Amino acid sequence: PFTMFFYNEKYPKWEGYGIHAAPWNNNFGEPRSHGCINLKTEDAEKLFHWAKPDTFGKSVIEESDDNPGTDLIIFGDTPGF
């Protein structure tokens, strides 16, 4: 739940990296998936509602010129990214 996808010049949208809740995970901070960033559900929900684009109450929306996404800067080592 509360999934937000991200991409850059090297990895396009369709490759499916994301930030999302991971209720099955209790070892946060350790690599566990194909590249997604796992969060506690309550943290993912807060970030989802804070970040842009504004969902206007919808569960799925893509960024646009009129409703751009939030810039994301990831610090630290990100294997393969």
Buried (B, 14 or more C-beta within 10 A) or exposed (E): EBBBBBBEEEBEEEEBBBBBBBEEEEEEEEEEEEBBBBBBEEBBBEBBEEBEBEEEEEEEBEEEEEEEBEEEEEEEEEEEE
